[in-house]
């Protein structure tokens, strides 16, 4: 099962461009470690005074995540990055947050609505396709079969498409990119994605 990790770093004043350039190189180099399946940098919109940079990483599994964070490659990066940023905040994304990959996930009610938009049609489709073939089975076994098919479909097919379609609504970033959040600061957006 893939592991998703969100890292937030606040860059020291005047070090923003140096950190972004170094991070771009490190994101590319990190793919030399076989267990890294994805990486992205999230920066504030142009004109924002925010110095926070978000980093999203996806690993094949827990063992690969641990191997990466214990590697010389990462330890060298961490030693250098610590001279340019404040102490980083690491957060492993689990459950719904793993589908809605962002340093700051959407409000839970939005995640619930988007998940319902994925779960409902998937459950209808599976009930229609599998129902006639498993109707003679015990209800607990029927439910297990439907759930066993639904989880992988949601994880690898349906929810990636749902989150792509609903991305502007989930992130709260209008197409004009001029909306400010509740604190009066510009929201963040992905600036670089390396997959």
C-alpha positions as CSV (number, residue, x, y, z in Angstrom):
1,X,0.0,0.0,0.0
2,X,1.5,3.4,-1.0
3,X,2.6,5.7,1.8
4,X,2.1,9.5,1.4
5,X,4.1,12.0,3.4
6,X,3.5,15.8,3.5
7,X,6.4,18.0,4.7
8,X,6.1,21.7,5.3
9,X,9.2,23.9,5.6
10,X,9.3,27.6,6.3
11,X,12.2,29.1,4.4
12,X,14.5,31.6,6.2
13,X,14.1,35.2,4.8
14,X,16.2,35.8,1.7
15,X,16.8,32.1,1.1
16,X,13.7,31.3,-0.9
17,X,15.2,31.0,-4.4
18,X,18.2,29.1,-3.1
19,X,16.0,26.6,-1.3
20,X,13.6,26.2,-4.3
21,X,16.5,25.5,-6.7
22,X,18.1,23.0,-4.3
23,X,14.7,21.3,-3.7
24,X,14.1,20.9,-7.5
25,X,17.5,19.1,-7.8
26,X,16.8,17.0,-4.8
27,X,13.4,15.9,-5.9
28,X,14.9,14.7,-9.2
29,X,17.8,12.9,-7.4
30,X,15.4,11.3,-4.9
31,X,14.0,9.1,-7.7
32,X,17.3,7.3,-7.8
33,X,16.0,5.6,-4.7
34,X,13.7,3.0,-6.1
35,X,10.9,3.2,-3.5
36,X,10.0,6.9,-4.3
37,X,6.9,6.8,-6.5
38,X,6.2,10.5,-6.6
39,X,7.3,13.9,-5.3
40,X,5.9,17.4,-5.7
41,X,6.7,20.9,-4.5
42,X,3.9,23.3,-3.4
43,X,4.7,27.1,-3.3
44,X,2.6,30.2,-2.5
45,X,1.1,32.1,-5.4
46,X,3.2,34.9,-6.9
47,X,2.9,38.0,-4.8
48,X,2.3,36.2,-1.6
49,X,4.6,36.9,1.4
50,X,4.3,33.3,2.6
51,X,7.7,31.6,3.0
52,X,6.2,28.1,3.5
53,X,7.0,25.4,1.0
54,X,5.1,22.1,0.9
55,X,6.7,18.9,-0.3
56,X,4.6,15.7,-1.0
57,X,6.2,12.3,-1.3
58,X,4.7,9.0,-2.2
59,X,6.6,5.7,-1.3
60,X,5.9,2.2,-2.4
61,X,5.4,1.1,1.2
62,X,6.5,1.7,4.8
63,X,9.8,-0.2,4.3
64,X,10.8,2.0,1.3
65,X,9.8,5.1,3.2
66,X,12.0,4.2,6.1
67,X,14.9,3.2,3.8
68,X,14.6,6.6,2.0
69,X,14.6,8.6,5.3
70,X,17.6,6.6,6.6
71,X,19.6,6.9,3.3
72,X,22.7,9.0,3.0
73,X,21.0,10.9,0.1
74,X,18.3,12.1,2.5
75,X,20.5,12.8,5.4
76,X,22.8,15.0,3.3
77,X,19.8,16.9,2.0
78,X,18.4,17.3,5.5
79,X,21.7,18.7,6.8
80,X,21.8,21.2,3.9
81,X,18.1,22.1,4.0
82,X,18.2,22.8,7.7
83,X,20.6,25.7,7.0
84,X,17.9,27.3,4.8
85,X,14.7,26.6,6.6
86,X,13.1,26.4,10.1
87,X,12.4,23.0,11.6
88,X,10.2,21.0,9.1
89,X,6.9,19.5,9.9
90,X,6.3,15.9,8.7
91,X,2.8,14.4,8.4
92,X,1.8,11.0,7.0
93,X,-1.4,11.2,5.1
94,X,-3.8,8.4,5.9
95,X,-7.4,7.6,5.1
96,X,-9.2,10.3,3.1
97,X,-6.2,12.6,3.3
98,X,-4.2,10.2,1.2
99,X,-6.6,10.7,-1.7
100,X,-6.6,14.5,-1.3
101,X,-2.8,14.9,-1.4
102,X,-1.9,18.4,-0.2
103,X,0.2,19.9,2.6
104,X,-3.1,21.3,3.9
105,X,-5.9,18.9,3.1
106,X,-9.4,20.3,2.2
107,X,-12.1,20.6,4.9
108,X,-13.4,17.2,5.9
109,X,-16.9,18.0,4.6
110,X,-15.5,18.5,1.1
111,X,-13.5,15.3,1.3
112,X,-16.7,13.5,2.4
113,X,-18.7,15.0,-0.5
114,X,-16.0,14.1,-3.1
115,X,-15.6,10.6,-1.6
116,X,-19.4,10.1,-1.9
117,X,-19.2,11.1,-5.5
118,X,-16.7,8.2,-6.0
119,X,-18.2,5.6,-3.7
120,X,-21.8,5.8,-4.8
121,X,-21.4,5.2,-8.5
122,X,-18.7,2.6,-7.8
123,X,-21.0,0.7,-5.5
124,X,-23.9,0.9,-8.0
125,X,-21.6,-0.5,-10.8
126,X,-20.2,-3.3,-8.7
127,X,-23.7,-4.3,-7.4
128,X,-25.0,-4.3,-11.0
129,X,-22.0,-6.3,-12.4
130,X,-21.5,-8.7,-9.5
131,X,-24.9,-8.8,-7.8
132,X,-26.5,-11.5,-10.0
133,X,-23.4,-13.7,-9.7
134,X,-23.1,-13.6,-5.9
135,X,-26.8,-13.3,-4.8
136,X,-26.9,-16.9,-3.5
137,X,-24.0,-16.2,-1.1
138,X,-24.3,-15.3,2.6
139,X,-24.9,-11.5,3.0
140,X,-21.6,-11.1,4.9
141,X,-19.7,-12.8,2.1
142,X,-21.5,-10.7,-0.6
143,X,-20.6,-7.5,1.2
144,X,-17.0,-8.6,1.6
145,X,-16.7,-9.4,-2.1
146,X,-18.2,-6.0,-3.1
147,X,-15.9,-4.1,-0.6
148,X,-12.9,-6.1,-1.8
149,X,-13.5,-4.9,-5.3
150,X,-14.4,-1.4,-4.3
151,X,-11.3,-0.5,-2.3
152,X,-8.8,-1.1,-5.1
153,X,-11.1,0.6,-7.7
154,X,-11.4,3.7,-5.5
155,X,-7.7,3.8,-4.6
156,X,-6.2,3.4,-8.1
157,X,-9.0,4.4,-10.5
158,X,-12.0,6.3,-9.2
159,X,-10.6,8.7,-6.5
160,X,-7.6,9.9,-8.6
161,X,-10.2,11.0,-11.3
162,X,-12.6,12.4,-8.7
163,X,-9.9,14.5,-7.1
164,X,-8.7,15.7,-10.5
165,X,-12.2,16.8,-11.5
166,X,-13.0,18.5,-8.2
167,X,-9.5,19.9,-7.6
168,X,-10.4,23.6,-7.9
169,X,-13.4,23.2,-5.6
170,X,-11.4,21.1,-3.1
171,X,-8.5,23.5,-2.9
172,X,-10.7,26.6,-2.8
173,X,-8.5,28.3,-5.5
174,X,-10.6,30.1,-8.1
175,X,-9.5,30.1,-11.7
176,X,-8.5,33.8,-11.3
177,X,-6.0,32.7,-8.6
178,X,-6.8,36.0,-6.8
179,X,-8.9,34.7,-3.9
180,X,-7.4,35.0,-0.5
181,X,-7.9,32.6,2.3
182,X,-9.5,33.3,5.8
183,X,-6.2,34.7,7.1
184,X,-5.9,37.2,4.2
185,X,-2.9,35.3,2.6
186,X,-2.8,33.8,-0.9
187,X,-3.5,30.1,-1.0
188,X,-0.8,27.7,-2.1
189,X,-0.8,25.9,-5.4
190,X,1.4,23.2,-6.9
191,X,4.3,24.8,-8.8
192,X,6.2,21.7,-9.7
193,X,5.2,18.1,-9.9
194,X,7.7,15.2,-10.5
195,X,6.1,11.8,-11.0
